[in-house]
Amino acid sequence: MEHFAAYLAEFVGTTLLLLFGCGVNANTSLKGTYGKSSGWIVTAFGWAMAVFIGVYVAAPASGAHLNPAVTLALTVAGKFEVALVPGYLLAQLLGGILGATLAWLQYRPHYQAEEDPNTILGTFATGPAIPDTPSNFMSEFLGTAAFVVAVLFLTAPNFGTPDGQLGSLDALPVALVVLAVGLSLGGTTGYAINPARDLGPRIAHAILPIPGKGGSNWGYAWIPIFGPLGGGALGAFVWMVLQ
């Protein structure tokens, strides 16, 4: 397959993103971990480092989207081939499922000890601090739009292309933008800003044999999918206007 290396890089990069991301969620939330209750700063920093690792690994082969909203934004901006979009989206979703599953394996005894189903779900998928559909949607929409605009301006001109143009010095700004979003905008919905980051782990939560896990809150699941996709498209448009 002509673009197999790019698809594989998206899969591996997203797997690493969710392994470390869901891992920090589990470490700060689950019963009996050394990181229990270490707080939002640790969570936000852990997710930023997860993004750095995933981007650094995937960049040479795929451009390191690791996020359907980024893939859509780059396509809207004319920086990515439409024909590659389905393969990237599938790789990102499968990577999200696997990464969350590996994090569950790492913390399996702590999942067995945890009694609160909301805490268990929160280590996999996002949810609103205060349920309010319009506000929750706007949080994901705005957070992703800001993320995309910042990333497009901060990284190399060829960001997102599957020809190895994004390097380690570009991975760091992406991670720092994620950190900024988490610290400044993430307290409302948990800042998915990435449909694969939320949907993949939510699927993993639904299928894994976790005692007392409860439901997967599918009624909310559309918000961290369509909010980031819309925000990504807007971010691309803003970037194009400002060029």
Protein Blocks (a to p, Z undefined) as FASTA:
>chain_A
ZZlmmmmmmmmmmmmmmmmmmmmmmmmmmghiakgonbjklmmmmmmmmmmmmmmmmmmm
nopnopaklmmmmmmnopacfklmmmmmmmmmmmmmmmmmmmmmmmmmmmmmpmbfklmm
mmmmgcdfbgcfklmmmmmmmmmmmmmmmmmmmmcfkgoiaghpacfklmmmmmmmmmmm
mmmmmmmnopnopaklmmmmmmmmmmpccehklpnhlmlmmmmmmmmmmmmmmmmmmmmm
mZZ
